Amino acid sequence: MSDGFSHVAGQASLPAHIHLPQFSGVFSTEETTRNLAADDFGRYVHRLPLAVLKPAAFDDVVRVVQFARQHGLKVAPRGQGHSTHGQAQVEAGIIVDTTSLNTIHALHADRVDVEAGALWSTVLRATLEQGLTPPVLPDYLDLSIGGTLAVGGVGGTSYRYGAIVDNVLELQVVTGEGKLETCSPNHQPELFAAVLAGLGQCGILVKATLRLIPAKRYARVFHLFYPNLAALIHDDATLITDGRFDYVQGYVLPTPHDEWSYVLEVVSFYTPPADQPDNAHLLSGLSFITGTEQIEEKSYFDFSNRVVTQAAVLKEKGVWHHPHPWFDVFVPASEVEHYVSVALTDLSPNDFGLLPILLSALNTSCFHSPLLRLPTEETVFAFDILRTVTPNPEGVAKAVAHNRQLFEHNRALGGTHYPISTIELSHADWERHFGQVWEQFLHAKRRFDPDNVLTLGQGIFPI
Ligand SMILES: Cc1cc2nc3c(=O)[nH]c(=O)nc-3n(C[C@H](O)[C@H](O)[C@H](O)COP(=O)(O)OP(=O)(O)OC[C@H]3O[C@@H](n4cnc5c(N)ncnc54)[C@H](O)[C@@H]3O)c2cc1C
């Protein structure tokens, strides 16, 4: 590795005396494969594994966990590696690359059974053929199902349906003990709760049954421009209360004049001719700058897949592969205006222009998964600084230090963080983050991963 960022020197190979189990998939100790698994979207943390397993069957995952347990090795599951802080990496351990587990097993009128390595785009294409959709999708569909369920999953319809993890009916999981288990709210509920938004600590998800609802065919997309932050926050909170739009997402965007602009992206899904949206009704009483609104029609799929299209442009420009020290938190509504204003004063609009700052209101009453930690107020705001920085270590270190400062300020206000961020955290920070569910999580870790085999790089549990 030669990009100048923090690398931890890795053990070069598996000890010679170790006998590998038989895998039906591919177990690779090849250097290029290991180097790829020592990287992620953040381009900041690099932990070199000893080997990468691409399982061909759930049994391969069982075998590799049992093998690792027997030999004192560590294992981390990896989906698409879109983490920003090494969450899916393991130093001198084994990566389970789930991209090979990507089959859709069954599609019913209200649910889909899908392997954990499948992409949301694959699932949505299949469900839309039957006129169905998951209630909540992430903004970027080229994430894996397993990687998203491991963090929680929040999207523009979350204000109505909660997190993606709140829409899961059943899971198949390989625990840290190396057992393949099925769990749901009624069967093995402790395992179910420990795996959803459980950051890969207690089990490797191999299959999920996701809830489906009828999909509309089109999306009428409104971009509404606001005069200031307060007006954006006000209307965002209004719209998640009255529910007149199906999708609500706020943005703070840089302008060419080194200023911020405040935008709401709100969407009405419809299937003509029955439920044509009434623009006048939808926009009434809102305080955007009249006349600046932009309205466009898209198919439901094209709207849902728009970030994949935008990413293709960034990939072509080369900036997709730059470091992304992202900052993602949930801020109590009572503090959000002041908190975001202060955060923006430390950021220059000139540093952005590629990916936005997100600011979206959510109703906490719709969120039910205990490990996805939200502030206790009725309304909270997801605040995400999706920075891209040029690849130099000083610039990245500065952004990471700023993230820590913003994290502490938000925490002091009663906020929580969304653990997809690039924030340096100690065991004590994690214990405080999980708060009243910490003991429950620790109990689950001891029960389902008694030898601390799984996903330790995040430093959640003391070893
Ligand atoms: C461009 C972009 C857009 C995004 N948009 C959204 C969004 O709209 N909403 C949102 O909520 N998030 C969003 N995210 C964040 C994203 O959901 C998380 O980073 C997610 O973890 C990435 O999925 P992945 O498949 O790349 O997971 P990885 O980065 O591969 O893994 C993430 C974590 O999950 C664990 N994990 C992976 N697979 C499994 C498994 N099968 N079983 C158990 N644990 C597993 C890993 O060990 C790791 O801890 C976005 C990220 C990017 C880069």
The ligand as a Tripos MOL2 file, in Angstrom:
@<TRIPOS>MOLECULE
LIG
   53    58     1     0     0
SMALL
NO_CHARGES

@<TRIPOS>ATOM
      1 C1        -22.8720    6.3080   -1.7690 C.3       1 LIG1
      2 C2        -23.4600    5.8080   -0.4850 C.ar      1 LIG1
      3 C3        -24.7800    6.0500   -0.2050 C.ar      1 LIG1
      4 C4        -25.3400    5.6110    0.9920 C.ar      1 LIG1
      5 N1        -26.6470    5.8390    1.2330 N.ar      1 LIG1
      6 C5        -27.2000    5.4070    2.3700 C.ar      1 LIG1
      7 C6        -28.5740    5.6240    2.6490 C.ar      1 LIG1
      8 O1        -29.2950    6.2290    1.8700 O.2       1 LIG1
      9 N2        -29.0700    5.1410    3.8180 N.ar      1 LIG1
     10 C7        -28.2930    4.4680    4.7130 C.ar      1 LIG1
     11 O2        -28.7960    4.0560    5.7440 O.2       1 LIG1
     12 N3        -27.0000    4.2510    4.4790 N.ar      1 LIG1
     13 C8        -26.4360    4.7180    3.3410 C.ar      1 LIG1
     14 N4        -25.1110    4.4960    3.1160 N.ar      1 LIG1
     15 C9        -24.3210    3.8100    4.1390 C.3       1 LIG1
     16 C10       -24.4240    2.3050    3.9420 C.3       1 LIG1
     17 O3        -25.7280    1.8660    4.2260 O.3       1 LIG1
     18 C11       -23.5060    1.5640    4.8710 C.3       1 LIG1
     19 O4        -22.2010    2.0290    4.7660 O.3       1 LIG1
     20 C12       -23.5790    0.0690    4.5700 C.3       1 LIG1
     21 O5        -22.9680   -0.6200    5.6300 O.3       1 LIG1
     22 C13       -22.8620   -0.2230    3.2810 C.3       1 LIG1
     23 O6        -23.2270   -1.4690    2.7930 O.3       1 LIG1
     24 P1        -22.0780   -2.4010    2.2440 P.3       1 LIG1
     25 O7        -22.7290   -3.5400    1.5750 O.co2     1 LIG1
     26 O8        -21.0820   -1.6480    1.4470 O.co2     1 LIG1
     27 O9        -21.4670   -2.8640    3.6380 O.3       1 LIG1
     28 P2        -19.9400   -3.0480    4.0830 P.3       1 LIG1
     29 O10       -19.2580   -1.7270    4.0780 O.co2     1 LIG1
     30 O11       -19.3250   -4.1290    3.2980 O.co2     1 LIG1
     31 O12       -20.1670   -3.5200    5.5920 O.3       1 LIG1
     32 C14       -20.6950   -2.6180    6.5280 C.3       1 LIG1
     33 C15       -20.7990   -3.2610    7.9120 C.3       1 LIG1
     34 O13       -21.7320   -4.3100    7.8380 O.3       1 LIG1
     35 C16       -21.1270   -5.5480    8.1900 C.3       1 LIG1
     36 N5        -21.6870   -6.5300    7.2840 N.ar      1 LIG1
     37 C17       -21.5990   -6.5780    5.9360 C.ar      1 LIG1
     38 N6        -22.2690   -7.6330    5.4650 N.ar      1 LIG1
     39 C18       -22.7870   -8.2690    6.5370 C.ar      1 LIG1
     40 C19       -23.5490   -9.4580    6.7050 C.ar      1 LIG1
     41 N7        -23.9120  -10.2030    5.6770 N.pl3     1 LIG1
     42 N8        -23.8970   -9.8160    7.9640 N.ar      1 LIG1
     43 C20       -23.5360   -9.0790    9.0420 C.ar      1 LIG1
     44 N9        -22.7940   -7.9650    8.9440 N.ar      1 LIG1
     45 C21       -22.4280   -7.5710    7.7050 C.ar      1 LIG1
     46 C22       -19.6410   -5.3220    7.9690 C.3       1 LIG1
     47 O14       -18.8380   -6.1960    8.7450 O.3       1 LIG1
     48 C23       -19.5030   -3.8870    8.4100 C.3       1 LIG1
     49 O15       -19.4590   -3.7930    9.8040 O.3       1 LIG1
     50 C24       -24.5330    4.9200    1.9280 C.ar      1 LIG1
     51 C25       -23.1790    4.6770    1.6470 C.ar      1 LIG1
     52 C26       -22.6470    5.1080    0.4510 C.ar      1 LIG1
     53 C27       -21.1980    4.8710    0.1700 C.3       1 LIG1
@<TRIPOS>BOND
     1     1     2 1
     2     2     3 ar
     3     2    52 ar
     4     3     4 ar
     5     4     5 ar
     6     4    50 ar
     7     5     6 ar
     8     6     7 ar
     9     6    13 1
    10     7     8 2
    11     7     9 ar
    12     9    10 ar
    13    10    11 2
    14    10    12 ar
    15    12    13 ar
    16    13    14 ar
    17    14    15 1
    18    14    50 ar
    19    15    16 1
    20    16    17 1
    21    16    18 1
    22    18    19 1
    23    18    20 1
    24    20    21 1
    25    20    22 1
    26    22    23 1
    27    23    24 1
    28    24    25 2
    29    24    26 1
    30    24    27 1
    31    27    28 1
    32    28    29 2
    33    28    30 1
    34    28    31 1
    35    31    32 1
    36    32    33 1
    37    33    34 1
    38    33    48 1
    39    34    35 1
    40    35    36 1
    41    35    46 1
    42    36    37 ar
    43    36    45 ar
    44    37    38 ar
    45    38    39 ar
    46    39    40 ar
    47    39    45 ar
    48    40    41 1
    49    40    42 ar
    50    42    43 ar
    51    43    44 ar
    52    44    45 ar
    53    46    47 1
    54    46    48 1
    55    48    49 1
    56    50    51 ar
    57    51    52 ar
    58    52    53 1
@<TRIPOS>SUBSTRUCTURE
     1 LIG1         1 GROUP 0 **** ****
